Amino acid sequence: MSLNATKPPEKGLAIVREALGKLVRHPSHTASILAESVPSELSIAAPHPVYFVGLTDVAEGRLLSAAILTGWRYLVLAGEEPIGAANVMVKQDDENLQFSHISHGPFVRNTIEGISRAASLTEVVNNDYELRLLDIPSLYVVSLWLHGDEDRIMPLAPTNRALEPYKTYTEEEMIESLKQAAIDRLESETPA
């Protein structure tokens, strides 16, 4: 039993490689870290689907059932060091893909940390789980979604103060922890 990656879209890896090649040759501000790397040492690892959940959904007590596939994320390594994540957007279906952006920062390194921790969890050792990323940007939550018979969610650091980074939550526990924060945020954004 293990933590498995869903097979990424066939065109996804080619799209990422093409984009990385362009960025290495003509680096922009956001891809400057790639320019500092030796191109022959760059590799792509751990592709995983990215799901989005909106603020209203969380406030109304929905989480995984409301999650929408928005793209794929490919970790970019320089040797063994994670340096970024290449993001590919999904439009309508897996056949309509488009390179979105390269991200870097704490979530890239912390994704590797989270995957390492998740792989050693008793439930993962004893069962099969699919690796996904769950993004709730309005609440500052990026989590690993371990999809299986009994889904588990592991927030990555840094995260919303209602959650403990790298702790595993059931869907119900996650909703319970975030629902009031979502309601408060919606109320603060509603015009008087």
C-alpha positions in Angstrom: 0.0 0.0 0.0 1.2 3.5 -0.7 0.8 7.1 -1.7 0.3 7.2 -5.4 0.2 9.9 -8.0 -2.6 10.0 -10.6 -1.3 9.6 -14.1 -0.9 13.2 -15.3 -2.3 14.4 -18.6 -0.3 13.1 -21.5 0.5 16.6 -22.8 1.2 18.1 -19.4 4.9 17.1 -19.1 5.7 18.3 -22.6 4.0 21.7 -21.8 6.1 22.0 -18.6 9.3 21.1 -20.4 8.7 23.6 -23.2 7.9 26.4 -20.7 10.9 25.6 -18.5 13.2 25.6 -21.6 11.9 29.1 -22.6 12.3 30.4 -19.0 15.8 29.1 -18.7 16.8 30.7 -22.0 14.9 34.0 -21.3 14.3 34.2 -17.6 11.7 36.6 -16.2 11.7 38.0 -12.7 9.6 35.2 -11.4 11.7 32.5 -13.0 15.1 34.0 -12.0 15.8 31.0 -9.7 15.7 28.8 -12.8 18.3 30.9 -14.5 20.7 30.3 -11.5 20.4 26.5 -12.0 22.3 24.3 -14.3 19.8 23.3 -17.0 21.1 19.7 -17.2 20.5 19.4 -13.4 16.8 20.4 -13.6 14.2 17.6 -13.3 10.5 17.4 -12.9 8.9 15.3 -10.2 5.7 14.3 -8.4 3.0 15.6 -10.7 -0.3 16.0 -8.9 -3.7 17.4 -9.6 -4.7 20.7 -8.0 -8.2 21.2 -6.7 -9.8 24.6 -5.8 -12.5 25.2 -3.1 -14.2 28.5 -2.8 -14.9 30.5 0.4 -18.7 30.1 0.1 -18.4 26.4 -0.1 -16.4 26.2 3.1 -18.8 28.6 4.9 -21.7 26.3 3.8 -20.0 23.2 5.1 -18.8 21.7 1.8 -15.2 20.8 1.0 -14.1 17.8 -1.0 -17.5 17.4 -2.7 -17.1 21.1 -3.9 -13.5 20.7 -5.0 -12.9 21.6 -8.7 -9.9 20.4 -10.7 -8.1 23.5 -11.9 -4.7 22.2 -13.0 -1.6 20.1 -12.4 1.4 21.0 -10.4 4.9 19.6 -11.3 7.7 20.0 -8.8 10.9 21.4 -10.3 14.2 20.1 -8.8 17.8 21.2 -9.2 19.6 18.0 -8.4 17.8 16.9 -5.2 16.7 20.5 -4.2 13.1 21.6 -4.8 13.3 25.1 -6.4 9.9 25.6 -7.9 6.5 24.3 -9.1 5.4 24.5 -12.7 1.6 24.9 -12.8 -0.5 23.8 -15.8 -4.2 25.0 -16.0 -6.9 22.6 -17.0 -9.7 24.0 -19.2 -12.8 21.9 -19.7 -11.0 18.6 -19.9 -7.5 17.1 -19.6 -6.9 17.6 -23.3 -7.1 21.4 -23.1 -4.0 22.4 -21.0 -2.1 25.6 -20.8 1.1 26.5 -18.9 0.2 29.0 -16.1 3.2 29.9 -14.1 6.2 28.9 -12.0 5.8 29.3 -8.3 8.5 29.2 -5.6 8.6 29.8 -1.9 7.6 27.9 1.2 4.8 25.8 -0.4 7.2 24.1 -2.8 9.7 22.9 -0.1 6.8 22.2 2.3 5.1 20.0 -0.3 8.1 17.8 -0.3 8.0 17.8 3.5 4.3 17.0 3.5 4.7 14.1 1.0 7.5 12.6 3.1 5.4 12.8 6.3 2.3 11.5 4.5 4.1 8.5 3.1 5.0 7.4 6.6 1.5 7.7 8.1 0.0 4.4 9.3 -3.1 4.8 7.2 -1.0 5.4 4.1 1.3 2.4 4.8 -1.8 0.2 5.2 -3.9 1.6 2.3 -3.7 3.2 -1.1 -4.1 6.9 -1.4 -3.9 9.2 -4.4 -1.9 12.4 -3.9 -3.7 15.7 -4.7 -3.3 19.3 -3.8 -6.3 21.2 -2.2 -6.2 24.9 -2.5 -8.4 27.3 -0.5 -6.7 30.6 -1.3 -9.3 32.8 0.4 -8.4 31.2 3.7 -4.7 30.8 3.1 -4.8 27.0 3.0 -2.8 24.8 0.8 -3.1 21.1 1.7 -2.1 17.7 0.5 -5.4 15.8 -0.1 -4.8 12.1 0.4 -7.7 10.7 -1.6 -8.8 7.2 -0.8 -11.5 5.2 0.9 -11.3 7.6 3.8 -9.8 10.9 2.6 -7.2 12.7 4.7 -6.1 16.3 4.4 -2.7 17.6 5.5 -2.3 21.4 5.6 1.1 22.6 4.5 3.0 25.3 6.4 2.3 28.2 6.6 -1.4 27.8 6.9 -4.5 29.4 8.4 -4.2 29.7 12.2 -7.2 27.4 12.7 -5.1 24.5 11.4 -1.9 22.8 12.5 0.6 22.3 9.7 1.3 18.7 8.8 -1.5 17.3 11.0 -3.9 15.0 9.2 -7.6 16.0 9.3 -10.7 14.2 8.1 -13.0 16.2 5.9 -15.4 16.8 8.8 -12.5 18.0 11.0 -11.3 20.4 8.3 -14.7 21.9 7.8 -15.2 22.3 11.5 -11.9 24.0 11.8 -12.4 26.4 8.9 -16.1 27.0 8.7 -16.3 30.0 11.1 -13.2 31.6 9.5 -15.0 31.4 6.1 -18.2 32.8 7.5 -16.3 35.7 9.2 -14.4 36.4 6.0 -17.6 36.5 3.9 -19.3 38.8 6.4 -16.3 41.2 6.4 -16.4 41.3 2.6 -20.1 42.0 2.4 -20.8 45.7 1.8 -22.8 47.5 4.6 
